Amino acid sequence: MVLLHLYLAFLKVGAFAVGGAYSLIPLIERQVVTVHGWLTREEFLEVYGVSASVPGAISIKMATYTGYKLAGIPGVIAANLGHFTVPALLTVLLFGVLRQAARWPEAGAFLAGVRAGTWGLLLGLALSLAREGTVDARALAIAVPALVLIGFFRVDPAVVLVASGLAGVLLYR
């Protein structure tokens, strides 16, 4: 039964895989932490941090970790199949339509709305973490420079995550 639940949870995530990997993080967090309780919030953040610092799509690595934790290799397969089902089917079935839709003004407006919604998802996750007390002065001392480095200086997020980890060693010891 856990394999079916993994498949369905990541099917929901994959069904809304629009706007890039970072828009998926709140969706994954809702499924694995809030809805199913498979990971604690702290474990989710640790997995996210590690996932963001190694090559590959974050959502795939999070599905892989969650699936493996719950059911080993069959769990990995179930979670990743769920994650890929909807995007793969839509890509195969609608490729021609998507090419034509790119020319429609409504399609551009729709995607602009999706990008704006992505901002809301990310800010909502940040507020949720702050509200739950996972943000303290030390966390802010790491998060604010990370935000500036990525947002204003376009430093590679993997470099910022490694630097943040090193700062964590200094501040949280």
Summary of the structure (lengths in Angstrom):
residues: 173
radius of gyration: 17.6
end to end distance: 41.1
largest distance: 55.7
contacts: 489
relative contact order: 0.12
helix: 83%
strand: 0%
